[in-house]
Amino acid sequence: MSPIPLNPDPVIVANHVGKAFSNKTVLTDISLTVHKAETFGLLGPSGSGKTTLVKLLTGIDEVSSGEITVLGNVMPKLSVFQQIGYMAQSDALYTELSAQENLELFAALYGLKGARRSARILEVMELVSLHNDLNKRVDQYSGGMKRRLSLAIALLHDPPLLILDEPTVGIDPLLRQSIWNELKALNAKGTTILLTTHVMDEASKCDRLGMIRDGRLLAVNTPQSLIEEAGQSSIEEAFIYYGGEQS
């Protein structure tokens, strides 16, 4: 995949960011930049610090050191969260309500009203192939369906920035490809996407990757450049290589 031209005005900037809980350091000296209209992937195993970094980027949590700016604002800042489509690793859904009721609730929080709200609900549910299950209670959804509904909610208000934590876990391969096609279409419209993954074939679809392990950023570049610089033949081998270099 050819790298997209990078916009000189970054959407996300992390400068020497660290995070510690009590005496445990979770992130150490993380610096990265995410540009407008690119898909930036954070690749790393469970426990590598991906979700902690995502929470800092969205303003859910505060840095222990360093600084994060998102859309030109130092985080955390509540007003910026309205401009982010956030999909957490754990589904934050009201399971006693229907999908329609969940979507209407979040639409109201985002300020969507009337015909625009109705249209967006149908559009996002078509995208994640749940339009036939719109009136079903969420407690009757499978795990994969809940992930798809969470993604629909993140897309609902058509935000300029999407931050997605393991967005396709539990989703079948055919639908996952469809979702990736839509994410790239959103890039083409100017939407910036940051997502986390531990799946190597998904990592290769990103415009740029940040490889993270044990709370440290190992390398950042396009997937192909990371492979070539490591002298390897795959993203997986490159990740192992960069991890070994840091040991």
C-alpha positions in Angstrom: 0.0 0.0 0.0 1.4 3.4 -1.0 1.7 5.9 1.9 -0.8 8.8 1.7 0.6 12.4 1.5 0.8 13.6 5.0 -1.0 16.8 6.0 1.4 19.3 7.7 -1.2 20.0 10.4 -1.2 17.0 12.7 -4.4 15.7 14.3 -2.7 13.9 17.2 0.7 14.7 18.7 2.1 12.9 21.7 5.4 14.3 23.1 7.4 12.2 25.5 4.3 10.8 27.1 4.5 8.6 30.2 1.9 6.9 32.3 2.2 5.3 35.7 -0.3 3.8 38.1 1.1 3.8 41.7 4.5 2.3 41.3 3.9 0.6 38.0 5.0 2.3 34.8 2.7 1.4 31.9 4.0 3.8 29.2 7.5 5.2 28.8 8.5 8.2 26.6 5.9 7.8 23.8 6.2 10.3 21.0 4.2 10.1 17.8 2.3 12.2 15.3 -0.9 11.2 13.5 -1.8 13.2 10.4 -5.1 14.2 8.8 -6.8 11.6 6.7 -4.5 8.7 7.5 -5.1 5.4 9.3 -2.5 5.0 12.0 -2.2 1.6 13.7 -0.9 0.7 17.1 0.4 -2.8 16.8 1.3 -4.8 19.9 0.3 -7.8 22.1 -2.2 -7.7 25.0 -0.6 -5.8 27.9 1.7 -3.7 25.7 0.1 -0.4 26.6 -2.1 0.2 23.6 -5.4 0.7 25.5 -3.7 2.9 28.1 -2.4 5.1 25.3 -5.8 5.2 23.6 -7.4 6.4 26.9 -4.8 9.2 27.1 -5.4 10.2 23.5 -9.2 10.4 24.1 -8.8 12.4 27.3 -10.4 9.6 29.4 -7.2 9.5 31.5 -4.4 12.0 32.1 -0.7 11.6 31.3 1.8 11.3 34.2 4.5 13.1 32.1 4.7 14.7 28.7 1.8 16.2 26.7 -0.8 15.2 24.2 -2.6 17.5 21.8 -5.6 16.4 19.7 -7.1 18.6 17.0 -4.9 21.4 18.4 -6.1 21.1 22.0 -4.0 19.9 25.0 -5.7 16.9 26.4 -7.7 16.1 28.4 -10.4 18.5 27.2 -14.0 17.6 27.3 -15.1 19.6 24.2 -12.7 17.6 22.1 -14.3 14.3 23.0 -17.4 15.5 21.0 -15.2 15.5 17.9 -13.9 11.9 18.4 -15.6 8.7 17.5 -14.4 6.4 20.2 -14.8 2.6 20.3 -13.5 1.1 23.5 -12.2 -2.4 23.8 -15.1 -3.3 26.1 -18.5 -2.6 24.6 -20.2 0.3 26.5 -23.8 -0.5 25.5 -27.1 -0.5 27.4 -28.0 -4.1 27.0 -31.6 -3.8 28.3 -32.4 -1.4 25.4 -32.7 -2.1 21.7 -30.0 -1.2 19.2 -32.3 1.6 17.9 -32.7 3.0 21.5 -28.9 2.8 22.1 -28.3 4.7 18.8 -30.9 7.3 19.6 -29.4 7.9 23.1 -25.9 8.4 21.7 -27.2 10.5 18.9 -28.8 12.8 21.4 -25.5 13.1 23.3 -23.8 14.1 20.0 -26.5 16.7 19.2 -28.0 14.8 16.2 -31.7 15.6 15.7 -34.6 14.9 13.4 -34.1 13.6 9.8 -30.3 13.8 10.1 -30.4 11.5 13.2 -32.7 9.0 11.5 -30.6 8.9 8.4 -27.3 8.4 10.2 -28.7 5.6 12.3 -29.8 3.7 9.2 -26.5 4.5 7.4 -24.2 3.2 10.2 -26.3 0.1 10.8 -26.2 -0.7 7.1 -22.4 -0.3 7.2 -22.0 -2.9 10.0 -24.7 -5.2 8.5 -27.1 -4.9 11.5 -30.0 -3.1 9.8 -32.2 -6.1 10.2 -31.5 -6.2 13.9 -32.2 -2.6 14.7 -35.1 -3.3 17.0 -33.6 -6.3 18.8 -32.5 -5.9 22.4 -28.8 -5.7 22.8 -28.8 -8.5 25.4 -29.9 -10.8 22.5 -26.9 -9.8 20.4 -23.8 -12.1 20.0 -20.4 -10.7 21.0 -19.6 -10.0 17.4 -22.8 -8.1 16.9 -22.1 -6.0 20.0 -18.7 -5.0 18.6 -20.4 -4.0 15.3 -23.0 -1.9 17.2 -20.2 -0.2 19.1 -18.5 0.7 15.8 -21.8 2.0 14.5 -22.1 4.3 17.5 -18.5 5.5 17.1 -19.3 6.5 13.5 -22.7 8.0 14.2 -21.9 11.7 14.4 -19.5 11.6 11.5 -16.5 12.7 13.6 -13.2 14.1 12.1 -11.2 11.6 14.3 -11.9 8.0 15.0 -10.1 6.2 17.8 -10.9 2.5 17.7 -9.5 0.0 20.2 -9.4 -3.5 18.7 -12.4 -2.7 16.5 -12.8 -6.0 14.6 -12.3 -8.5 17.3 -15.0 -11.2 17.0 -16.1 -10.0 13.6 -16.1 -12.5 10.7 -13.5 -12.1 8.0 -15.9 -11.1 5.2 -17.5 -8.3 7.3 -14.1 -7.2 8.6 -13.0 -6.6 5.0 -16.2 -4.6 4.4 -15.5 -2.5 7.5 -11.9 -1.9 6.3 -13.2 -0.7 2.9 -15.4 1.8 4.7 -12.6 3.0 6.9 -10.4 3.7 3.9 -13.4 5.5 2.3 -13.6 7.7 5.4 -9.9 8.5 5.0 -10.6 9.6 1.4 -13.2 12.0 2.8 -10.7 13.4 5.3 -11.4 11.4 8.4 -8.4 10.5 10.6 -8.3 7.1 12.1 -6.2 5.7 14.9 -6.8 2.1 15.8 -5.1 -0.6 17.9 -4.7 -4.2 16.7 -2.7 -7.3 17.4 -3.7 -8.8 14.0 -0.8 -8.7 11.5 -2.9 -8.7 8.4 -4.9 -5.7 9.7 -1.6 -3.9 10.6 -0.6 -4.2 7.0 -3.7 -2.2 5.9 -2.7 0.9 7.9 -0.9 3.8 6.3 1.5 3.9 9.1 2.2 1.7 12.1 3.5 2.3 15.6 4.9 -0.9 17.1 4.5 -1.0 20.8 5.6 -3.5 23.5 6.1 -3.3 27.2 4.9 0.3 27.2 7.6 1.5 24.7 7.3 2.5 21.1 9.7 0.3 19.1 9.3 1.9 15.6 7.0 4.0 13.5 6.7 4.0 9.7 4.7 2.6 6.8 4.3 -1.2 7.1 6.4 -1.8 4.0 9.2 0.5 5.3 9.2 -1.3 8.6 9.6 -4.6 6.9 12.4 -3.3 4.6 14.3 -1.5 7.4 14.2 -4.7 9.5 15.3 -6.8 6.5 12.4 -9.1 7.0 9.6 -10.5 4.8 6.5 -9.8 7.0 5.1 -7.4 9.6 5.2 -10.2 12.2 8.9 -10.8 11.6 9.6 -7.1 11.6 7.8 -6.8 15.0 9.9 -9.6 16.4 13.0 -7.9 15.0 12.3 -4.5 16.5 11.4 -6.1 19.8 14.6 -8.0 19.9 16.6 -4.8 19.1 15.1 -3.1 22.2 15.8 -6.0 24.6 
